[in-house]
């Protein structure tokens, strides 16, 4: 058998692998080579690949855009009020023996790379200073 016969795939075999190919999730080298070879020779599957890729990029963009919401003002106000109440309660329990500070910070960073991959990074930090007894 020739190289092409050993590694060729039909359209029916390639179509279920399109999303896996786009997401770089075909780990078998022979299967990856066969899929790529098929895309090189079959314009219908290549067009399907381009359409799926464009759709995934659009969905990732829509998802990232929808995640960029501002915090509702009332939520921010409630958190600030509860933090202040907690601080006041802690101050009442402490007879000027030190300073108490609680800080919570959460940062979300979303990026779509030039290859269409989505990277989401969430960083949380909690810092506390309690008085020494």
C-alpha positions as CSV (number, residue, x, y, z in Angstrom):
1,X,0.0,0.0,0.0
2,X,1.1,3.6,-0.6
3,X,1.5,6.3,2.0
4,X,-1.8,7.9,0.9
5,X,-3.7,4.6,1.3
6,X,-2.3,4.0,4.8
7,X,-3.2,7.5,6.1
8,X,-6.1,8.7,4.0
9,X,-9.5,9.5,5.6
10,X,-12.9,10.0,4.2
11,X,-15.0,13.1,4.7
12,X,-17.2,11.2,7.2
13,X,-14.1,10.4,9.3
14,X,-12.7,13.9,9.1
15,X,-15.8,16.0,9.9
16,X,-16.1,14.8,13.6
17,X,-12.4,15.8,14.0
18,X,-12.7,19.4,12.8
19,X,-13.3,20.9,16.2
20,X,-10.7,18.7,17.7
21,X,-8.3,19.9,15.0
22,X,-9.1,23.6,15.6
23,X,-8.6,23.2,19.4
24,X,-5.3,21.2,18.9
25,X,-6.7,18.2,20.6
26,X,-5.7,15.5,18.1
27,X,-2.7,14.0,19.8
28,X,-2.2,10.9,17.6
29,X,0.4,12.0,15.0
30,X,-0.9,9.6,12.3
31,X,-4.5,10.8,12.8
32,X,-3.3,14.4,12.7
33,X,-1.3,13.9,9.5
34,X,-4.3,12.1,7.9
35,X,-6.7,15.0,8.8
36,X,-4.3,17.6,7.5
37,X,-3.7,15.6,4.3
38,X,-7.5,15.4,3.8
39,X,-7.9,19.2,4.3
40,X,-5.2,19.7,1.7
41,X,-7.0,17.6,-0.9
42,X,-10.7,18.2,0.0
43,X,-12.1,21.7,-0.5
44,X,-15.5,20.8,1.0
45,X,-13.9,19.8,4.3
46,X,-11.5,22.7,4.2
47,X,-14.5,25.1,3.8
48,X,-16.2,23.3,6.8
49,X,-13.0,23.8,8.8
50,X,-12.9,27.5,8.0
51,X,-16.6,27.9,8.9
52,X,-16.2,26.1,12.2
53,X,-13.1,28.1,13.0
54,X,-14.9,31.4,12.3
55,X,-17.9,30.3,14.4
56,X,-15.7,29.3,17.3
57,X,-13.8,32.6,17.2
58,X,-17.1,34.5,17.1
59,X,-18.5,32.5,20.1
60,X,-15.3,33.1,22.1
61,X,-15.4,36.9,21.3
62,X,-19.1,37.0,22.3
63,X,-18.3,35.1,25.5
64,X,-15.4,37.4,26.4
65,X,-17.5,40.5,25.6
66,X,-20.4,39.3,27.8
67,X,-17.9,38.8,30.7
68,X,-16.9,42.4,30.7
69,X,-19.8,43.7,32.9
70,X,-19.4,46.3,35.5
71,X,-20.3,45.5,39.0
72,X,-23.8,46.7,39.9
73,X,-23.6,49.8,42.1
74,X,-25.9,48.4,44.8
75,X,-23.7,45.3,45.1
76,X,-20.6,47.4,45.5
77,X,-22.4,49.6,48.1
78,X,-23.6,46.5,50.1
79,X,-20.1,45.0,50.2
80,X,-18.7,48.4,51.3
81,X,-21.3,48.7,54.0
82,X,-20.8,45.2,55.3
83,X,-17.1,45.6,55.3
84,X,-17.5,48.9,57.3
85,X,-19.8,47.2,59.8
86,X,-17.4,44.3,60.3
87,X,-14.6,46.8,60.8
88,X,-16.6,48.7,63.4
89,X,-17.5,45.4,65.2
90,X,-13.9,44.4,65.3
91,X,-12.9,47.9,66.5
92,X,-15.4,47.6,69.4
93,X,-13.9,44.3,70.4
94,X,-10.4,45.7,70.4
95,X,-9.4,48.3,73.0
96,X,-6.9,50.1,70.8
97,X,-4.5,47.2,70.9
98,X,-3.7,47.4,67.2
99,X,-5.0,47.9,63.8
100,X,-7.2,45.4,61.9
101,X,-7.2,45.4,58.2
102,X,-8.8,43.0,55.7
103,X,-8.3,43.5,52.0
104,X,-9.8,41.3,49.2
105,X,-8.9,41.9,45.6
106,X,-10.0,39.9,42.6
107,X,-8.8,40.6,39.1
108,X,-10.1,38.9,35.9
109,X,-8.1,39.3,32.7
110,X,-9.4,37.8,29.4
111,X,-7.5,37.6,26.2
112,X,-8.1,36.0,22.8
113,X,-4.8,35.1,21.2
114,X,-4.0,35.6,17.5
115,X,-4.5,31.8,17.1
116,X,-8.1,32.1,18.4
117,X,-7.4,30.6,21.8
118,X,-9.0,32.2,24.9
119,X,-7.0,32.8,28.0
120,X,-8.7,33.7,31.2
121,X,-6.6,34.6,34.2
122,X,-8.3,35.2,37.6
123,X,-6.1,36.4,40.5
124,X,-7.4,36.6,44.0
125,X,-5.7,38.0,47.0
126,X,-6.7,38.3,50.6
127,X,-4.5,40.2,53.1
128,X,-5.2,40.4,56.8
129,X,-3.5,42.2,59.6
130,X,-4.8,41.4,63.1
131,X,-3.7,43.0,66.3
132,X,-1.3,41.1,68.5
133,X,-2.7,40.0,71.8
